[in-house]
């Protein structure tokens, strides 16, 4: 008792997803995936306090494929679990490499998907990676989305508590764009809220964005969580965040995501200027 419309676009989309899935399965083995690192800075001192590891894919024929094109497919097809483990291990090995080069310790932030969290071997995978790389768990921050932790809030409270006991930091990425119950938010062992870039973009042009940003910063302070603003691109945005006593920021105003060696040079230059 129903009907559907069919168009050729549906076929083309299905074939595109299938090709992307097959290419992604080969990408890890063929070393087509890489990480870039975007600096995170303390708003009061201006010093680099961390890096966010961001996944990049250079296809041999199509060139650079945007993350928003392939990550949803990786999540839909379950490929995000092995890819996510590779990201965690690569980021931790890079962190250890920087320390071997004599650079000061910083925190590494890695995005974690819902499928990774729900995988039965997630905590054991992290334990193995930390042990093999020698990275202190206190230098690893796991970034989760609001929708991920609210999907099964009671179960998440238990799982996140387990991760906290292992010594890692936890943050909510893109905060303000999803739905989170305040009664649950105060029960999650979250260390940091990351204000979504959509609120920062028009920060000095829109009073509503200013009000939302101010409210998130105030909420973080009340709940004893640090607050980081994403997507900071102008001095005006930075000035507003300083005025509201935000803790940290990342964005093109200081640096775009860069390869590991360029990030290391940023740390070296900072050391020479202090």
C-alpha positions, 0 to 999 in steps of 0.5 A: 500500500505504498509507492516509491519513485526511482531515478537514475541518480539513485543508481549512480549514488549507490555505485559511488558508495560501493566504489568508495567502500572498495577504495577505502578498504584498499586505502589502509593497506596502500598507505593512502591515509595520513594525518594532519595536526591542527594546533590548539592554543591556550587563550591566556598564554598563546602557547600551543597546548595540544594538537587535533589529529585530522584524517586525510585521504589522497586517492591515487586517481582522484587526489585528495578526497574531503573527509565529509565525503568518505568518513560517513561511508566508513561509518555506515559500512563499519570501516571506521573501526579499523580506520579509527584504530589506525588513526589512534595508533598513528597519532600516538606514535607521532606524539612519541616521535615528537618527544624523542626529538626533544619537543615538549609534551602536548596533548593529542586529541583524536576523534572517536565515532559511535561505532568505535565506542560500541565495539567490544574491543575498544578499550583493549585496543587503546590499552594496547596502543598506549602500551606499544607506543609508550605514550602516557594516557594523560596526553591522549584526549578522546573527542566524542560528539553529543549525539554519540554520548546521548545515544545510550546515556546510561551505558556511556556514563559507565564506559566513559568512566572506564576510559577516565580511570585509564587516565585519558581526557574526554571532550565533547566535539561540536558542542551546541549542534546536537542534543544533550540533556543537562541532567546527563551532561553533569554526570558525564566525566567530561573534561572539555567542551569544544564550541562548534565553528558554526557559532564562532563564524559570525561571532562578532556579527550576530548577537545570537551567536555571541549569546550562545558562545557566552552561555557555553563558556559559562556552562563549562565554567560552572561544570568545571570543564575547560572550553575550547573554541573551534574555527577561530579565524579573526582577531575580533573572534579571538578578542571576544573569546578572551573577554569571555574567559574562554580557555583555548582555541584552534583555527586558521587565525593561528594555523590550518591543519599541517603535516607532522614536521610542520607542526614540530617546527611550530613547537620549535619556533615557539621554544625559540621565542620564549 
